[in-house]
Every structure is written in C-alpha cells, then in structure tokens.
Amino acid sequence: MAKFQVIVTKGEYEPWWFFEDWQKDIESSFVYTEKNDAMLQYQALAQELMANYPNKAVKKNVLLATWSEDETQYCEECDDDIQTFHGLILFADERVYEPTPDELATYFSLEEN
C-alpha cells in the first residue's frame, strides 16, 4: 500500500532543494494511505499559501514555493537578509509524486480561486 505525504516547509530555500538538512524546515506533515485524500490536502494547502503570499514558483508540478518580498531573515554567515520561502511538497512512498495528466488538470493547476 502506498504512503502519501503532504509536507509544508518554511525556510531559506525553495522546497525543491533537498539539501542534506532540508527536513529541519518542515513545519507540518500529513500522511495518507488514500491518494485522493493527499491530493485534496495538497490542493487546500496550496490555495491557502497562494492566498497568503503574492509570489509563487512550481517545479515538477508538486513542489510549490510561495513568498512575500518583505519576509526575510538575517543570515549571520552571509551578513545579509535572505528570503523566506513557504513550501509545499507531495511525496508518494518517500519520492516526489509524479501526477498523471488528469491529476494535473484536477488538483495541480494551482490557480487562485
């Protein structure tokens, strides 16, 4: 049985940069055995993020980054302010999920309502 996971992140990188310590940026995680439940959760969270942050970028259809230009954090190592990103990821069995064309049209158009 497949395990689906919807992950919300917040950090200095977009969610498609799976650096060694990327999991430290996880704010919440939702686990499902039913694919439809995971997709509906992803869709609801994507809508919420896009409503709260004016900028967005998407990679591989299910890796969403949202941000506001004025939300930054100070980086001591680089002596500068860096952008804060709010991310959303959909995994299936611990790998980035690859939606079908029908799923793309139904769940991942990521248009704001």
C-alpha positions in Angstrom: 0.0 0.0 0.0 1.3 3.4 -1.0 2.1 6.1 1.6 1.4 9.7 0.5 2.8 12.6 2.4 2.0 16.3 2.1 4.7 18.4 3.7 4.7 22.1 4.5 8.1 23.8 4.8 9.4 27.3 5.8 13.0 28.2 5.3 15.6 30.0 3.2 15.3 27.6 0.2 12.6 26.6 -2.2 11.2 23.1 -1.4 12.9 21.5 -4.4 16.4 22.0 -2.9 16.6 18.8 -1.0 19.9 19.7 0.8 21.2 17.3 3.5 19.3 19.0 6.3 16.2 20.1 4.4 13.9 18.3 6.9 14.7 20.9 9.5 12.4 23.3 7.5 9.3 21.0 7.9 6.5 22.9 9.7 3.9 20.2 9.3 3.4 16.8 7.6 0.2 14.9 6.7 0.3 11.2 5.9 -2.3 9.4 3.9 -2.9 5.9 2.5 -5.5 7.2 0.1 -4.1 9.2 -2.8 -7.3 11.3 -3.2 -7.1 12.4 0.4 -3.5 13.5 -0.1 -4.3 15.4 -3.2 -7.2 17.2 -1.6 -5.0 18.2 1.3 -2.2 19.4 -1.1 -4.8 21.4 -3.1 -6.2 23.1 0.1 -2.8 24.0 1.4 -1.6 25.3 -2.0 -4.7 27.6 -2.2 -4.0 28.8 1.4 -0.3 29.5 0.7 -1.1 31.3 -2.6 -3.7 33.4 -0.8 -1.2 34.5 1.8 1.9 35.1 -0.3 1.9 37.1 -3.5 4.8 35.2 -5.3 4.9 31.6 -6.3 7.0 29.1 -8.3 6.5 25.5 -9.1 8.8 22.6 -10.0 7.8 19.1 -11.0 4.1 20.1 -10.6 4.0 19.2 -6.9 6.9 21.3 -5.4 5.4 24.7 -4.7 7.3 27.7 -3.3 5.5 30.9 -2.1 6.9 34.0 -0.6 6.5 37.7 0.1 9.4 40.0 -0.8 9.2 41.7 2.6 9.5 38.4 4.6 13.3 37.9 5.1 15.6 36.7 7.9 19.0 37.8 8.7 21.9 35.5 7.8 24.9 36.0 10.0 27.1 33.8 7.8 26.4 35.9 4.8 25.9 39.2 6.6 22.7 39.9 4.7 18.9 39.4 4.7 17.7 36.3 2.9 14.3 35.5 1.5 11.9 33.2 3.5 10.1 30.6 1.4 6.9 28.7 2.3 6.9 25.4 0.5 4.6 22.5 -0.2 5.7 19.0 -1.3 3.8 15.9 -2.3 5.6 12.6 -1.8 4.5 9.1 -2.7 6.5 6.4 -0.9 9.1 9.0 0.1 9.7 10.2 -3.5 8.4 13.3 -5.2 5.0 12.4 -6.7 4.5 12.5 -10.5 0.9 13.3 -11.2 -0.9 11.9 -14.2 -2.3 14.4 -16.8 -5.8 14.0 -15.3 -4.5 14.7 -11.8 -2.6 17.7 -13.1 -5.8 19.2 -14.5 -7.8 18.4 -11.4 -5.5 19.0 -8.5 -2.4 20.8 -9.6 -3.5 23.7 -11.8 -2.6 26.0 -8.8 -4.8 28.8 -10.0 -6.1 31.1 -7.3 -9.8 31.0 -6.6 
